[in-house]
Amino acid sequence: MKVLEKKFSGYFHAYYRQLCLHALHFMGSAEEAEDVVQETFVSLWDKKEQIETIKSVKSYLYTAVRNNCLTLIRDAKPTTPLDMLPPDALLPEEEQMNRAEMEARIWKMIDELPERRREIFLMAKRDGMSYNEIARQTGLTVKTVENHVFRAMQSLRTKDIKAWLFFFA
């Protein structure tokens, strides 16, 4: 039993964040995305004796998360027109997995930025705040805010140009 728990824990730590990002494309809410991923892992745990029969646990998890998201969307609304689905929902499964992995790499690189730089970068890029708003909120000059964002972008670009181009070009 310990071996199964260790394997399951490994899957959880390896894929949880990527799967949350994957689910976020469908759900539009981080909380709902996390709920779907957690429920997917609970379902996998309930089938833990069958884990050995799954050829690719990663593919299984991505497919299960996608299906669970689409089921929730379908059940929440009587009908969901195709133009209301997130654009990623229409992509092939492999492309969705590639995008989720790319996002996970970007978030890992963002997490590795110095704390202040990361905070300012996220205010600008994630929250859509202007440099003036950030400067007012943080007590920094606009030029300092510009420098932080520039250096963050430069750092991300040098670490993984493909990921940077995917999201910022």
Stockholm file with secondary structure:
# STOCKHOLM 1.0

chainA/1-169         MKVLEKKFSGYFHAYYRQLCLHALHFMGSAEEAEDVVQETFVSLWDKKEQIETIKSVKSYLYTAVRNNCLTLIRDAKPTTPLDMLPPDALLPEEEQMNRAEMEARIWKMIDELPERRREIFLMAKRDGMSYNEIARQTGLTVKTVENHVFRAMQSLRTKDIKAWLFFFA
#=GR chainA/1-169 SS CHHHHHHHHHHHHHHHHHHHHHHHHHHSCHHHHHHHHHHHHHHHHHTGGGGGGCSCHHHHHHHHHHHHHHHHHHHHSSCCCGGGSCGGGGSCHHHHHHHHHHHHHHHHHHHTSCHHHHHHHHHHHTSCCCHHHHHHHHTCCHHHHHHHHHHHHHHHHHHCHHHHHHHHC
#=GC SS_cons         CHHHHHHHHHHHHHHHHHHHHHHHHHHSCHHHHHHHHHHHHHHHHHTGGGGGGCSCHHHHHHHHHHHHHHHHHHHHSSCCCGGGSCGGGGSCHHHHHHHHHHHHHHHHHHHTSCHHHHHHHHHHHTSCCCHHHHHHHHTCCHHHHHHHHHHHHHHHHHHCHHHHHHHHC
//
